[in-house]
Amino acid sequence: MDLRIGVTHSARDISLEIDNDEKSRNAAHKAVEEALAGKVEVLWLKDKRGREVAVPVAKIAFVEFGAPDGERRLGFGA
């Protein structure tokens, strides 16, 4: 699953690819919800390769959960 995090005062988004199993999706959703609810000051997420990313909650502009890898479409037409 793709995850994009917009950061204030930055032209680029943070893009992560998270495992698409239910456990990983739920953990990412829960971490984002806790961060946006003010329960933590830093959002920590881990991608498929084991890379950990920390984002200060005060700098988060948006969070977008995307489609799994198999559902990406390229090109024109339907």
N, C-alpha and C positions, 0 to 999 in steps of 0.2 A: 504494500500500500504506500502511496506517495503522501508525504506530509510537507506542507509549505508553511513557514512562519514568517510573517512580515514584521520587520523591526523598524521602529520609528527612527527617523533621521538617517536612514540607510536606503540606498537605491536598490539594493539586492535583497532577495528573500533567502531564507535558510531553507534548503531542500533536503529532505531525508527520505530514505526508502526503508520502511519498516516491514518486518515479516507480516504476511497477510493472514496469519492464523488468528483465531478468535481471541486467544489469550493476549497476544501482542497488541491487537487493535484495542481491546478493552483497557489494557494497561496504559496505552497512549492517551485514550479518551479520558481516563480517570486522572492522569497526570495533568493534562491540559485543563480539565474542569477545576481541579484543586488550585492550580496556579491562577486561573482567572477569577476564582472565588476569593483569592487573597489568603489562602491557607499556607502558601509557601512564597518565598521571595524569588526563587530561582526555579525555572522549569528545566528538568533534566530528562533527556530522551536518549535512547540507544537505537542506532540503525542496524540494518541487516549484517553489516560487516563488524559490528561490535564497537563502532565509534560512538562515544558519548558526547552529547552536545548540551551546553548549558545556556539558557537565555534568561536574562533578568526580566521578571514578569512586568515590571514597570515600562519596559521597552517594547512589549508585544503589541503590534498593530492589528494583526489578524492571524488566525490559524485555519488552514484549509486541509481537510482530509480528502485525498483523491482516490481514484479508481486503482484497483490492483493492476499489476503489470500486464496481465493477459487482456485487459480491456482497453488498452491504448489503441487509438485509431490514428492513422497517418494518411495524408493525401486528401483528395477531393471526392465528393459524391457520398452516397449513403452506404 
